[in-house]
Amino acid sequence: MEGAIKTVVMQFLSAAKGKENLSSKSFQKLVQSQLGNVMSDTDSSSAVKDMMKGLDDNQDGKVSFQEYMSLIGYVANSVCEQKAQPNVAGGQ
Ligand SMILES: [Ca+2]
């Protein structure tokens, strides 16, 4: 689990390239390359843009780490709902 948390943080840092926020372009790249299997619609750039608007709490057109964490929470929740069977959520 520590590894998973590190991965989540590292993905943000490397996509943000040293900045505090992800631009809409980096956000789109990140979602498409990392979340294509757990989220539908990642191939559609308008769907990803809508997703980003939903996350962008302070409406600055960028995704901060906090806003990114809401996405992770949302994705974790949907994975949990999809796989709410015994033995699947275990391990690691
Ligand atoms: Ca923002």
PDB file of the backbone (N, CA, C, O) and the ligand in Angstrom, with CONECT records:
HET     CA  A 101       1
ATOM      1  N   MET A   1       0.811  -1.201   0.000  1.00  0.00           N
ATOM      2  CA  MET A   1       0.000   0.000   0.000  1.00  0.00           C
ATOM      3  C   MET A   1       0.861   1.275   0.000  1.00  0.00           C
ATOM      4  O   MET A   1       0.511   2.267  -0.640  1.00  0.00           O
ATOM      5  N   GLU A   2       1.984   1.236   0.721  1.00  0.00           N
ATOM      6  CA  GLU A   2       2.885   2.398   0.681  1.00  0.00           C
ATOM      7  C   GLU A   2       3.361   2.657  -0.747  1.00  0.00           C
ATOM      8  O   GLU A   2       3.478   3.797  -1.195  1.00  0.00           O
ATOM      9  N   GLY A   3       3.629   1.554  -1.439  1.00  0.00           N
ATOM     10  CA  GLY A   3       4.071   1.684  -2.828  1.00  0.00           C
ATOM     11  C   GLY A   3       3.011   2.337  -3.692  1.00  0.00           C
ATOM     12  O   GLY A   3       3.319   3.148  -4.566  1.00  0.00           O
ATOM     13  N   ALA A   4       1.753   1.978  -3.443  1.00  0.00           N
ATOM     14  CA  ALA A   4       0.661   2.546  -4.223  1.00  0.00           C
ATOM     15  C   ALA A   4       0.534   4.043  -3.963  1.00  0.00           C
ATOM     16  O   ALA A   4       0.297   4.828  -4.881  1.00  0.00           O
ATOM     17  N   ILE A   5       0.695   4.425  -2.701  1.00  0.00           N
ATOM     18  CA  ILE A   5       0.599   5.856  -2.358  1.00  0.00           C
ATOM     19  C   ILE A   5       1.739   6.625  -3.015  1.00  0.00           C
ATOM     20  O   ILE A   5       1.540   7.707  -3.567  1.00  0.00           O
ATOM     21  N   LYS A   6       2.958   6.036  -2.945  1.00  0.00           N
ATOM     22  CA  LYS A   6       4.098   6.684  -3.595  1.00  0.00           C
ATOM     23  C   LYS A   6       3.855   6.837  -5.085  1.00  0.00           C
ATOM     24  O   LYS A   6       4.170   7.871  -5.674  1.00  0.00           O
ATOM     25  N   THR A   7       3.288   5.796  -5.691  1.00  0.00           N
ATOM     26  CA  THR A   7       3.013   5.857  -7.124  1.00  0.00           C
ATOM     27  C   THR A   7       2.064   7.002  -7.447  1.00  0.00           C
ATOM     28  O   THR A   7       2.280   7.754  -8.398  1.00  0.00           O
ATOM     29  N   VAL A   8       1.014   7.124  -6.646  1.00  0.00           N
ATOM     30  CA  VAL A   8       0.022   8.171  -6.865  1.00  0.00           C
ATOM     31  C   VAL A   8       0.689   9.558  -6.780  1.00  0.00           C
ATOM     32  O   VAL A   8       0.425  10.437  -7.600  1.00  0.00           O
ATOM     33  N   VAL A   9       1.552   9.729  -5.775  1.00  0.00           N
ATOM     34  CA  VAL A   9       2.242  11.009  -5.602  1.00  0.00           C
ATOM     35  C   VAL A   9       3.239  11.251  -6.738  1.00  0.00           C
ATOM     36  O   VAL A   9       3.293  12.341  -7.308  1.00  0.00           O
ATOM     37  N   MET A  10       4.026  10.220  -7.059  1.00  0.00           N
ATOM     38  CA  MET A  10       5.041  10.366  -8.102  1.00  0.00           C
ATOM     39  C   MET A  10       4.421  10.668  -9.467  1.00  0.00           C
ATOM     40  O   MET A  10       4.966  11.444 -10.251  1.00  0.00           O
ATOM     41  N   GLN A  11       3.281  10.047  -9.735  1.00  0.00           N
ATOM     42  CA  GLN A  11       2.611  10.310 -11.006  1.00  0.00           C
ATOM     43  C   GLN A  11       2.227  11.779 -11.119  1.00  0.00           C
ATOM     44  O   GLN A  11       2.362  12.393 -12.177  1.00  0.00           O
ATOM     45  N   PHE A  12       1.742  12.334 -10.003  1.00  0.00           N
ATOM     46  CA  PHE A  12       1.378  13.752 -10.025  1.00  0.00           C
ATOM     47  C   PHE A  12       2.622  14.608 -10.245  1.00  0.00           C
ATOM     48  O   PHE A  12       2.635  15.501 -11.092  1.00  0.00           O
ATOM     49  N   LEU A  13       3.675  14.320  -9.462  1.00  0.00           N
ATOM     50  CA  LEU A  13       4.886  15.139  -9.540  1.00  0.00           C
ATOM     51  C   LEU A  13       5.516  15.092 -10.921  1.00  0.00           C
ATOM     52  O   LEU A  13       5.959  16.114 -11.447  1.00  0.00           O
ATOM     53  N   SER A  14       5.554  13.899 -11.506  1.00  0.00           N
ATOM     54  CA  SER A  14       6.218  13.824 -12.799  1.00  0.00           C
ATOM     55  C   SER A  14       5.344  14.466 -13.881  1.00  0.00           C
ATOM     56  O   SER A  14       5.864  15.073 -14.817  1.00  0.00           O
ATOM     57  N   ALA A  15       4.022  14.337 -13.756  1.00  0.00           N
ATOM     58  CA  ALA A  15       3.151  14.982 -14.744  1.00  0.00           C
ATOM     59  C   ALA A  15       3.188  16.503 -14.593  1.00  0.00           C
ATOM     60  O   ALA A  15       3.074  17.231 -15.579  1.00  0.00           O
ATOM     61  N   ALA A  16       3.348  16.986 -13.341  1.00  0.00           N
ATOM     62  CA  ALA A  16       3.357  18.435 -13.104  1.00  0.00           C
ATOM     63  C   ALA A  16       4.704  19.056 -13.459  1.00  0.00           C
ATOM     64  O   ALA A  16       4.810  20.279 -13.549  1.00  0.00           O
ATOM     65  N   LYS A  17       5.714  18.251 -13.658  1.00  0.00           N
ATOM     66  CA  LYS A  17       7.056  18.696 -14.051  1.00  0.00           C
ATOM     67  C   LYS A  17       7.572  19.833 -13.168  1.00  0.00           C
ATOM     68  O   LYS A  17       8.013  20.870 -13.662  1.00  0.00           O
ATOM     69  N   GLY A  18       7.508  19.618 -11.857  1.00  0.00           N
ATOM     70  CA  GLY A  18       8.068  20.599 -10.943  1.00  0.00           C
ATOM     71  C   GLY A  18       7.138  21.739 -10.588  1.00  0.00           C
ATOM     72  O   GLY A  18       7.453  22.552  -9.720  1.00  0.00           O
ATOM     73  N   LYS A  19       5.988  21.806 -11.254  1.00  0.00           N
ATOM     74  CA  LYS A  19       5.038  22.862 -10.906  1.00  0.00           C
ATOM     75  C   LYS A  19       4.067  22.358  -9.844  1.00  0.00           C
ATOM     76  O   LYS A  19       4.030  21.171  -9.522  1.00  0.00           O
ATOM     77  N   GLU A  20       3.283  23.290  -9.310  1.00  0.00           N
ATOM     78  CA  GLU A  20       2.347  22.904  -8.260  1.00  0.00           C
ATOM     79  C   GLU A  20       1.028  22.379  -8.810  1.00  0.00           C
ATOM     80  O   GLU A  20       0.260  21.735  -8.095  1.00  0.00           O
ATOM     81  N   ASN A  21       0.773  22.655 -10.071  1.00  0.00           N
ATOM     82  CA  ASN A  21      -0.487  22.250 -10.675  1.00  0.00           C
ATOM     83  C   ASN A  21      -0.254  21.519 -11.983  1.00  0.00           C
ATOM     84  O   ASN A  21       0.782  21.677 -12.629  1.00  0.00           O
ATOM     85  N   LEU A  22      -1.235  20.720 -12.360  1.00  0.00           N
ATOM     86  CA  LEU A  22      -1.214  20.110 -13.681  1.00  0.00           C
ATOM     87  C   LEU A  22      -1.966  21.024 -14.638  1.00  0.00           C
ATOM     88  O   LEU A  22      -3.062  21.493 -14.331  1.00  0.00           O
ATOM     89  N   SER A  23      -1.374  21.270 -15.786  1.00  0.00           N
ATOM     90  CA  SER A  23      -2.102  21.992 -16.825  1.00  0.00           C
ATOM     91  C   SER A  23      -3.163  21.051 -17.382  1.00  0.00           C
ATOM     92  O   SER A  23      -3.120  19.848 -17.124  1.00  0.00           O
ATOM     93  N   SER A  24      -4.103  21.580 -18.135  1.00  0.00           N
ATOM     94  CA  SER A  24      -5.151  20.700 -18.648  1.00  0.00           C
ATOM     95  C   SER A  24      -4.548  19.661 -19.592  1.00  0.00           C
ATOM     96  O   SER A  24      -5.034  18.533 -19.676  1.00  0.00           O
ATOM     97  N   LYS A  25      -3.494  20.045 -20.296  1.00  0.00           N
ATOM     98  CA  LYS A  25      -2.835  19.099 -21.199  1.00  0.00           C
ATOM     99  C   LYS A  25      -2.161  17.960 -20.414  1.00  0.00           C
ATOM    100  O   LYS A  25      -2.314  16.790 -20.764  1.00  0.00           O
ATOM    101  N   SER A  26      -1.420  18.305 -19.360  1.00  0.00           N
ATOM    102  CA  SER A  26      -0.764  17.248 -18.581  1.00  0.00           C
ATOM    103  C   SER A  26      -1.787  16.379 -17.872  1.00  0.00           C
ATOM    104  O   SER A  26      -1.598  15.172 -17.722  1.00  0.00           O
ATOM    105  N   PHE A  27      -2.879  17.009 -17.435  1.00  0.00           N
ATOM    106  CA  PHE A  27      -3.920  16.231 -16.783  1.00  0.00           C
ATOM    107  C   PHE A  27      -4.501  15.203 -17.746  1.00  0.00           C
ATOM    108  O   PHE A  27      -4.701  14.038 -17.401  1.00  0.00           O
ATOM    109  N   GLN A  28      -4.762  15.668 -18.955  1.00  0.00           N
ATOM    110  CA  GLN A  28      -5.328  14.773 -19.958  1.00  0.00           C
ATOM    111  C   GLN A  28      -4.390  13.609 -20.262  1.00  0.00           C
ATOM    112  O   GLN A  28      -4.821  12.460 -20.361  1.00  0.00           O
ATOM    113  N   LYS A  29      -3.095  13.922 -20.410  1.00  0.00           N
ATOM    114  CA  LYS A  29      -2.103  12.877 -20.667  1.00  0.00           C
ATOM    115  C   LYS A  29      -2.068  11.867 -19.534  1.00  0.00           C
ATOM    116  O   LYS A  29      -2.043  10.657 -19.757  1.00  0.00           O
ATOM    117  N   LEU A  30      -2.068  12.389 -18.314  1.00  0.00           N
ATOM    118  CA  LEU A  30      -1.995  11.540 -17.127  1.00  0.00           C
ATOM    119  C   LEU A  30      -3.196  10.597 -17.061  1.00  0.00           C
ATOM    120  O   LEU A  30      -3.042   9.394 -16.849  1.00  0.00           O
ATOM    121  N   VAL A  31      -4.371  11.149 -17.241  1.00  0.00           N
ATOM    122  CA  VAL A  31      -5.585  10.335 -17.161  1.00  0.00           C
ATOM    123  C   VAL A  31      -5.585   9.276 -18.259  1.00  0.00           C
ATOM    124  O   VAL A  31      -5.914   8.114 -18.021  1.00  0.00           O
ATOM    125  N   GLN A  32      -5.211   9.701 -19.468  1.00  0.00           N
ATOM    126  CA  GLN A  32      -5.253   8.751 -20.573  1.00  0.00           C
ATOM    127  C   GLN A  32      -4.207   7.656 -20.428  1.00  0.00           C
ATOM    128  O   GLN A  32      -4.460   6.503 -20.776  1.00  0.00           O
ATOM    129  N   SER A  33      -3.023   8.014 -19.911  1.00  0.00           N
ATOM    130  CA  SER A  33      -1.991   6.988 -19.821  1.00  0.00           C
ATOM    131  C   SER A  33      -2.141   6.120 -18.578  1.00  0.00           C
ATOM    132  O   SER A  33      -1.746   4.954 -18.586  1.00  0.00           O
ATOM    133  N   GLN A  34      -2.714   6.685 -17.497  1.00  0.00           N
ATOM    134  CA  GLN A  34      -2.730   5.941 -16.239  1.00  0.00           C
ATOM    135  C   GLN A  34      -4.088   5.378 -15.839  1.00  0.00           C
ATOM    136  O   GLN A  34      -4.163   4.405 -15.089  1.00  0.00           O
ATOM    137  N   LEU A  35      -5.157   5.985 -16.334  1.00  0.00           N
ATOM    138  CA  LEU A  35      -6.475   5.579 -15.840  1.00  0.00           C
ATOM    139  C   LEU A  35      -7.393   5.044 -16.932  1.00  0.00           C
ATOM    140  O   LEU A  35      -8.606   4.939 -16.751  1.00  0.00           O
ATOM    141  N   GLY A  36      -6.789   4.707 -18.067  1.00  0.00           N
ATOM    142  CA  GLY A  36      -7.583   4.238 -19.199  1.00  0.00           C
ATOM    143  C   GLY A  36      -8.348   2.950 -18.921  1.00  0.00           C
ATOM    144  O   GLY A  36      -9.387   2.697 -19.530  1.00  0.00           O
ATOM    145  N   ASN A  37      -7.838   2.143 -18.009  1.00  0.00           N
ATOM    146  CA  ASN A  37      -8.514   0.869 -17.742  1.00  0.00           C
ATOM    147  C   ASN A  37      -9.608   0.969 -16.702  1.00  0.00           C
ATOM    148  O   ASN A  37     -10.567   0.199 -16.744  1.00  0.00           O
ATOM    149  N   VAL A  38      -9.487   1.901 -15.767  1.00  0.00           N
ATOM    150  CA  VAL A  38     -10.505   1.980 -14.718  1.00  0.00           C
ATOM    151  C   VAL A  38     -11.588   3.010 -15.018  1.00  0.00           C
ATOM    152  O   VAL A  38     -12.668   2.976 -14.430  1.00  0.00           O
ATOM    153  N   MET A  39     -11.287   3.928 -15.942  1.00  0.00           N
ATOM    154  CA  MET A  39     -12.305   4.922 -16.250  1.00  0.00           C
ATOM    155  C   MET A  39     -12.711   4.783 -17.698  1.00  0.00           C
ATOM    156  O   MET A  39     -11.880   4.542 -18.574  1.00  0.00           O
ATOM    157  N   SER A  40     -13.994   4.937 -17.938  1.00  0.00           N
ATOM    158  CA  SER A  40     -14.440   4.953 -19.324  1.00  0.00           C
ATOM    159  C   SER A  40     -14.258   6.388 -19.823  1.00  0.00           C
ATOM    160  O   SER A  40     -14.021   7.293 -19.022  1.00  0.00           O
ATOM    161  N   ASP A  41     -14.363   6.599 -21.098  1.00  0.00           N
ATOM    162  CA  ASP A  41     -14.348   7.945 -21.688  1.00  0.00           C
ATOM    163  C   ASP A  41     -12.999   8.649 -21.662  1.00  0.00           C
ATOM    164  O   ASP A  41     -12.935   9.825 -22.018  1.00  0.00           O
ATOM    165  N   THR A  42     -11.912   7.980 -21.257  1.00  0.00           N
ATOM    166  CA  THR A  42     -10.648   8.720 -21.218  1.00  0.00           C
ATOM    167  C   THR A  42     -10.126   9.002 -22.617  1.00  0.00           C
ATOM    168  O   THR A  42      -9.265   9.864 -22.791  1.00  0.00           O
ATOM    169  N   ASP A  43     -10.636   8.289 -23.621  1.00  0.00           N
ATOM    170  CA  ASP A  43     -10.201   8.550 -24.992  1.00  0.00           C
ATOM    171  C   ASP A  43     -10.819   9.822 -25.552  1.00  0.00           C
ATOM    172  O   ASP A  43     -10.322  10.406 -26.515  1.00  0.00           O
ATOM    173  N   SER A  44     -11.905  10.233 -24.930  1.00  0.00           N
ATOM    174  CA  SER A  44     -12.570  11.430 -25.418  1.00  0.00           C
ATOM    175  C   SER A  44     -12.015  12.652 -24.699  1.00  0.00           C
ATOM    176  O   SER A  44     -12.153  12.772 -23.482  1.00  0.00           O
ATOM    177  N   SER A  45     -11.384  13.563 -25.446  1.00  0.00           N
ATOM    178  CA  SER A  45     -10.751  14.691 -24.768  1.00  0.00           C
ATOM    179  C   SER A  45     -11.803  15.616 -24.166  1.00  0.00           C
ATOM    180  O   SER A  45     -11.524  16.302 -23.182  1.00  0.00           O
ATOM    181  N   SER A  46     -13.002  15.650 -24.735  1.00  0.00           N
ATOM    182  CA  SER A  46     -14.026  16.504 -24.129  1.00  0.00           C
ATOM    183  C   SER A  46     -14.510  15.910 -22.811  1.00  0.00           C
ATOM    184  O   SER A  46     -14.835  16.646 -21.880  1.00  0.00           O
ATOM    185  N   ALA A  47     -14.559  14.585 -22.730  1.00  0.00           N
ATOM    186  CA  ALA A  47     -14.951  13.950 -21.468  1.00  0.00           C
ATOM    187  C   ALA A  47     -13.904  14.214 -20.391  1.00  0.00           C
ATOM    188  O   ALA A  47     -14.243  14.456 -19.233  1.00  0.00           O
ATOM    189  N   VAL A  48     -12.622  14.166 -20.783  1.00  0.00           N
ATOM    190  CA  VAL A  48     -11.555  14.438 -19.816  1.00  0.00           C
ATOM    191  C   VAL A  48     -11.596  15.897 -19.374  1.00  0.00           C
ATOM    192  O   VAL A  48     -11.344  16.209 -18.211  1.00  0.00           O
ATOM    193  N   LYS A  49     -11.916  16.784 -20.310  1.00  0.00           N
ATOM    194  CA  LYS A  49     -12.040  18.201 -19.959  1.00  0.00           C
ATOM    195  C   LYS A  49     -13.171  18.435 -18.965  1.00  0.00           C
ATOM    196  O   LYS A  49     -13.032  19.206 -18.016  1.00  0.00           O
ATOM    197  N   ASP A  50     -14.298  17.754 -19.200  1.00  0.00           N
ATOM    198  CA  ASP A  50     -15.426  17.872 -18.271  1.00  0.00           C
ATOM    199  C   ASP A  50     -15.046  17.351 -16.898  1.00  0.00           C
ATOM    200  O   ASP A  50     -15.416  17.926 -15.874  1.00  0.00           O
ATOM    201  N   MET A  51     -14.295  16.242 -16.892  1.00  0.00           N
ATOM    202  CA  MET A  51     -13.844  15.646 -15.632  1.00  0.00           C
ATOM    203  C   MET A  51     -12.976  16.655 -14.891  1.00  0.00           C
ATOM    204  O   MET A  51     -13.086  16.822 -13.677  1.00  0.00           O
ATOM    205  N   MET A  52     -12.107  17.324 -15.653  1.00  0.00           N
ATOM    206  CA  MET A  52     -11.215  18.286 -15.038  1.00  0.00           C
ATOM    207  C   MET A  52     -11.994  19.484 -14.472  1.00  0.00           C
ATOM    208  O   MET A  52     -11.682  19.975 -13.387  1.00  0.00           O
ATOM    209  N   LYS A  53     -12.986  19.938 -15.197  1.00  0.00           N
ATOM    210  CA  LYS A  53     -13.813  21.035 -14.699  1.00  0.00           C
ATOM    211  C   LYS A  53     -14.473  20.653 -13.382  1.00  0.00           C
ATOM    212  O   LYS A  53     -14.570  21.464 -12.462  1.00  0.00           O
ATOM    213  N   GLY A  54     -14.925  19.407 -13.306  1.00  0.00           N
ATOM    214  CA  GLY A  54     -15.557  18.922 -12.084  1.00  0.00           C
ATOM    215  C   GLY A  54     -14.589  18.894 -10.912  1.00  0.00           C
ATOM    216  O   GLY A  54     -14.986  19.082  -9.762  1.00  0.00           O
ATOM    217  N   LEU A  55     -13.309  18.656 -11.214  1.00  0.00           N
ATOM    218  CA  LEU A  55     -12.306  18.555 -10.148  1.00  0.00           C
ATOM    219  C   LEU A  55     -11.771  19.918  -9.725  1.00  0.00           C
ATOM    220  O   LEU A  55     -11.310  20.104  -8.599  1.00  0.00           O
ATOM    221  N   ASP A  56     -11.844  20.853 -10.646  1.00  0.00           N
ATOM    222  CA  ASP A  56     -11.168  22.136 -10.463  1.00  0.00           C
ATOM    223  C   ASP A  56     -11.939  23.033  -9.488  1.00  0.00           C
ATOM    224  O   ASP A  56     -12.667  23.937  -9.896  1.00  0.00           O
ATOM    225  N   ASP A  57     -11.761  22.764  -8.205  1.00  0.00           N
ATOM    226  CA  ASP A  57     -12.512  23.456  -7.163  1.00  0.00           C
ATOM    227  C   ASP A  57     -12.346  24.966  -7.212  1.00  0.00           C
ATOM    228  O   ASP A  57     -13.325  25.706  -7.110  1.00  0.00           O
ATOM    229  N   ASN A  58     -11.110  25.425  -7.368  1.00  0.00           N
ATOM    230  CA  ASN A  58     -10.880  26.876  -7.352  1.00  0.00           C
ATOM    231  C   ASN A  58     -10.956  27.480  -8.758  1.00  0.00           C
ATOM    232  O   ASN A  58     -10.682  28.665  -8.950  1.00  0.00           O
ATOM    233  N   GLN A  59     -11.329  26.657  -9.727  1.00  0.00           N
ATOM    234  CA  GLN A  59     -11.578  27.116 -11.106  1.00  0.00           C
ATOM    235  C   GLN A  59     -10.460  27.956 -11.689  1.00  0.00           C
ATOM    236  O   GLN A  59     -10.705  28.999 -12.297  1.00  0.00           O
ATOM    237  N   ASP A  60      -9.224  27.495 -11.500  1.00  0.00           N
ATOM    238  CA  ASP A  60      -8.103  28.208 -12.117  1.00  0.00           C
ATOM    239  C   ASP A  60      -7.656  27.533 -13.419  1.00  0.00           C
ATOM    240  O   ASP A  60      -6.650  27.920 -14.014  1.00  0.00           O
ATOM    241  N   GLY A  61      -8.406  26.534 -13.847  1.00  0.00           N
ATOM    242  CA  GLY A  61      -8.073  25.873 -15.110  1.00  0.00           C
ATOM    243  C   GLY A  61      -6.938  24.878 -14.986  1.00  0.00           C
ATOM    244  O   GLY A  61      -6.486  24.315 -15.983  1.00  0.00           O
ATOM    245  N   LYS A  62      -6.470  24.657 -13.747  1.00  0.00           N
ATOM    246  CA  LYS A  62      -5.395  23.705 -13.506  1.00  0.00           C
ATOM    247  C   LYS A  62      -5.800  22.750 -12.386  1.00  0.00           C
ATOM    248  O   LYS A  62      -6.729  23.019 -11.625  1.00  0.00           O
ATOM    249  N   VAL A  63      -5.088  21.638 -12.305  1.00  0.00           N
ATOM    250  CA  VAL A  63      -5.429  20.647 -11.284  1.00  0.00           C
ATOM    251  C   VAL A  63      -4.336  20.626 -10.218  1.00  0.00           C
ATOM    252  O   VAL A  63      -3.203  20.226 -10.485  1.00  0.00           O
ATOM    253  N   SER A  64      -4.685  21.056  -9.018  1.00  0.00           N
ATOM    254  CA  SER A  64      -3.729  21.043  -7.910  1.00  0.00           C
ATOM    255  C   SER A  64      -3.638  19.632  -7.335  1.00  0.00           C
ATOM    256  O   SER A  64      -4.404  18.744  -7.709  1.00  0.00           O
ATOM    257  N   PHE A  65      -2.697  19.441  -6.429  1.00  0.00           N
ATOM    258  CA  PHE A  65      -2.560  18.119  -5.817  1.00  0.00           C
ATOM    259  C   PHE A  65      -3.840  17.732  -5.070  1.00  0.00           C
ATOM    260  O   PHE A  65      -4.293  16.591  -5.154  1.00  0.00           O
ATOM    261  N   GLN A  66      -4.415  18.690  -4.343  1.00  0.00           N
ATOM    262  CA  GLN A  66      -5.670  18.414  -3.637  1.00  0.00           C
ATOM    263  C   GLN A  66      -6.776  17.987  -4.593  1.00  0.00           C
ATOM    264  O   GLN A  66      -7.531  17.054  -4.319  1.00  0.00           O
ATOM    265  N   GLU A  67      -6.854  18.681  -5.707  1.00  0.00           N
ATOM    266  CA  GLU A  67      -7.894  18.369  -6.688  1.00  0.00           C
ATOM    267  C   GLU A  67      -7.637  17.003  -7.315  1.00  0.00           C
ATOM    268  O   GLU A  67      -8.562  16.233  -7.574  1.00  0.00           O
ATOM    269  N   TYR A  68      -6.365  16.724  -7.550  1.00  0.00           N
ATOM    270  CA  TYR A  68      -5.975  15.413  -8.071  1.00  0.00           C
ATOM    271  C   TYR A  68      -6.340  14.311  -7.079  1.00  0.00           C
ATOM    272  O   TYR A  68      -6.764  13.228  -7.482  1.00  0.00           O
ATOM    273  N   MET A  69      -6.176  14.582  -5.783  1.00  0.00           N
ATOM    274  CA  MET A  69      -6.530  13.591  -4.779  1.00  0.00           C
ATOM    275  C   MET A  69      -8.035  13.299  -4.775  1.00  0.00           C
ATOM    276  O   MET A  69      -8.449  12.179  -4.473  1.00  0.00           O
ATOM    277  N   SER A  70      -8.849  14.299  -5.108  1.00  0.00           N
ATOM    278  CA  SER A  70     -10.283  14.008  -5.222  1.00  0.00           C
ATOM    279  C   SER A  70     -10.541  13.014  -6.342  1.00  0.00           C
ATOM    280  O   SER A  70     -11.402  12.142  -6.234  1.00  0.00           O
ATOM    281  N   LEU A  71      -9.778  13.163  -7.422  1.00  0.00           N
ATOM    282  CA  LEU A  71      -9.923  12.212  -8.527  1.00  0.00           C
ATOM    283  C   LEU A  71      -9.539  10.812  -8.069  1.00  0.00           C
ATOM    284  O   LEU A  71     -10.242   9.839  -8.339  1.00  0.00           O
ATOM    285  N   ILE A  72      -8.391  10.727  -7.358  1.00  0.00           N
ATOM    286  CA  ILE A  72      -7.941   9.420  -6.883  1.00  0.00           C
ATOM    287  C   ILE A  72      -9.004   8.802  -5.962  1.00  0.00           C
ATOM    288  O   ILE A  72      -9.295   7.609  -6.048  1.00  0.00           O
ATOM    289  N   GLY A  73      -9.578   9.634  -5.080  1.00  0.00           N
ATOM    290  CA  GLY A  73     -10.626   9.147  -4.185  1.00  0.00           C
ATOM    291  C   GLY A  73     -11.828   8.648  -4.964  1.00  0.00           C
ATOM    292  O   GLY A  73     -12.419   7.620  -4.634  1.00  0.00           O
ATOM    293  N   TYR A  74     -12.177   9.383  -5.992  1.00  0.00           N
ATOM    294  CA  TYR A  74     -13.312   9.010  -6.815  1.00  0.00           C
ATOM    295  C   TYR A  74     -13.051   7.693  -7.546  1.00  0.00           C
ATOM    296  O   TYR A  74     -13.909   6.811  -7.596  1.00  0.00           O
ATOM    297  N   VAL A  75     -11.854   7.583  -8.109  1.00  0.00           N
ATOM    298  CA  VAL A  75     -11.500   6.359  -8.837  1.00  0.00           C
ATOM    299  C   VAL A  75     -11.432   5.174  -7.876  1.00  0.00           C
ATOM    300  O   VAL A  75     -11.917   4.086  -8.187  1.00  0.00           O
ATOM    301  N   ALA A  76     -10.825   5.391  -6.704  1.00  0.00           N
ATOM    302  CA  ALA A  76     -10.721   4.314  -5.711  1.00  0.00           C
ATOM    303  C   ALA A  76     -12.110   3.837  -5.311  1.00  0.00           C
ATOM    304  O   ALA A  76     -12.358   2.640  -5.163  1.00  0.00           O
ATOM    305  N   ASN A  77     -12.993   4.785  -5.144  1.00  0.00           N
ATOM    306  CA  ASN A  77     -14.362   4.455  -4.781  1.00  0.00           C
ATOM    307  C   ASN A  77     -15.051   3.621  -5.860  1.00  0.00           C
ATOM    308  O   ASN A  77     -15.743   2.649  -5.558  1.00  0.00           O
ATOM    309  N   SER A  78     -14.854   4.009  -7.117  1.00  0.00           N
ATOM    310  CA  SER A  78     -15.540   3.258  -8.159  1.00  0.00           C
ATOM    311  C   SER A  78     -14.917   1.884  -8.344  1.00  0.00           C
ATOM    312  O   SER A  78     -15.619   0.922  -8.655  1.00  0.00           O
ATOM    313  N   VAL A  79     -13.577   1.779  -8.151  1.00  0.00           N
ATOM    314  CA  VAL A  79     -12.935   0.462  -8.216  1.00  0.00           C
ATOM    315  C   VAL A  79     -13.484  -0.422  -7.099  1.00  0.00           C
ATOM    316  O   VAL A  79     -13.757  -1.606  -7.297  1.00  0.00           O
ATOM    317  N   CYS A  80     -13.638   0.178  -5.932  1.00  0.00           N
ATOM    318  CA  CYS A  80     -14.145  -0.555  -4.782  1.00  0.00           C
ATOM    319  C   CYS A  80     -15.565  -1.053  -5.044  1.00  0.00           C
ATOM    320  O   CYS A  80     -15.906  -2.184  -4.698  1.00  0.00           O
ATOM    321  N   GLU A  81     -16.375  -0.218  -5.648  1.00  0.00           N
ATOM    322  CA  GLU A  81     -17.753  -0.633  -5.942  1.00  0.00           C
ATOM    323  C   GLU A  81     -17.803  -1.738  -6.983  1.00  0.00           C
ATOM    324  O   GLU A  81     -18.600  -2.671  -6.886  1.00  0.00           O
ATOM    325  N   GLN A  82     -16.938  -1.615  -7.981  1.00  0.00           N
ATOM    326  CA  GLN A  82     -16.933  -2.631  -9.043  1.00  0.00           C
ATOM    327  C   GLN A  82     -16.414  -3.964  -8.540  1.00  0.00           C
ATOM    328  O   GLN A  82     -16.842  -5.021  -9.005  1.00  0.00           O
ATOM    329  N   LYS A  83     -15.496  -3.913  -7.596  1.00  0.00           N
ATOM    330  CA  LYS A  83     -14.844  -5.147  -7.156  1.00  0.00           C
ATOM    331  C   LYS A  83     -15.222  -5.517  -5.745  1.00  0.00           C
ATOM    332  O   LYS A  83     -14.435  -6.131  -5.025  1.00  0.00           O
ATOM    333  N   ALA A  84     -16.425  -5.146  -5.345  1.00  0.00           N
ATOM    334  CA  ALA A  84     -16.846  -5.437  -3.987  1.00  0.00           C
ATOM    335  C   ALA A  84     -17.233  -6.909  -3.833  1.00  0.00           C
ATOM    336  O   ALA A  84     -18.360  -7.241  -3.464  1.00  0.00           O
ATOM    337  N   GLN A  85     -16.276  -7.767  -4.124  1.00  0.00           N
ATOM    338  CA  GLN A  85     -16.476  -9.204  -3.920  1.00  0.00           C
ATOM    339  C   GLN A  85     -15.355  -9.672  -3.018  1.00  0.00           C
ATOM    340  O   GLN A  85     -14.302  -9.038  -2.940  1.00  0.00           O
ATOM    341  N   PRO A  86     -15.583 -10.795  -2.328  1.00  0.00           N
ATOM    342  CA  PRO A  86     -14.513 -11.304  -1.460  1.00  0.00           C
ATOM    343  C   PRO A  86     -13.248 -11.615  -2.258  1.00  0.00           C
ATOM    344  O   PRO A  86     -13.321 -11.980  -3.431  1.00  0.00           O
ATOM    345  N   ASN A  87     -12.124 -11.473  -1.636  1.00  0.00           N
ATOM    346  CA  ASN A  87     -10.804 -11.837  -2.181  1.00  0.00           C
ATOM    347  C   ASN A  87     -10.222 -10.876  -3.200  1.00  0.00           C
ATOM    348  O   ASN A  87      -9.009 -10.874  -3.409  1.00  0.00           O
ATOM    349  N   VAL A  88     -11.037 -10.066  -3.835  1.00  0.00           N
ATOM    350  CA  VAL A  88     -10.483  -9.205  -4.868  1.00  0.00           C
ATOM    351  C   VAL A  88      -9.799  -7.998  -4.251  1.00  0.00           C
ATOM    352  O   VAL A  88      -8.750  -7.562  -4.724  1.00  0.00           O
ATOM    353  N   ALA A  89     -10.395  -7.455  -3.191  1.00  0.00           N
ATOM    354  CA  ALA A  89      -9.833  -6.257  -2.581  1.00  0.00           C
ATOM    355  C   ALA A  89      -8.652  -6.566  -1.657  1.00  0.00           C
ATOM    356  O   ALA A  89      -7.983  -5.645  -1.187  1.00  0.00           O
ATOM    357  N   GLY A  90      -8.395  -7.812  -1.399  1.00  0.00           N
ATOM    358  CA  GLY A  90      -7.312  -8.174  -0.478  1.00  0.00           C
ATOM    359  C   GLY A  90      -5.946  -8.036  -1.118  1.00  0.00           C
ATOM    360  O   GLY A  90      -5.788  -7.295  -2.089  1.00  0.00           O
ATOM    361  N   GLY A  91      -4.969  -8.730  -0.594  1.00  0.00           N
ATOM    362  CA  GLY A  91      -3.622  -8.683  -1.154  1.00  0.00           C
ATOM    363  C   GLY A  91      -2.934  -7.378  -0.850  1.00  0.00           C
ATOM    364  O   GLY A  91      -3.485  -6.536  -0.141  1.00  0.00           O
ATOM    365  N   GLN A  92      -1.749  -7.195  -1.370  1.00  0.00           N
ATOM    366  CA  GLN A  92      -0.905  -6.016  -1.198  1.00  0.00           C
ATOM    367  C   GLN A  92      -0.906  -5.520   0.243  1.00  0.00           C
ATOM    368  O   GLN A  92      -0.243  -4.531   0.556  1.00  0.00           O
TER     369      GLN A  92
HETATM  370 CA    CA A 101      -7.554  24.184  -9.668  1.00  0.00          CA2+
END
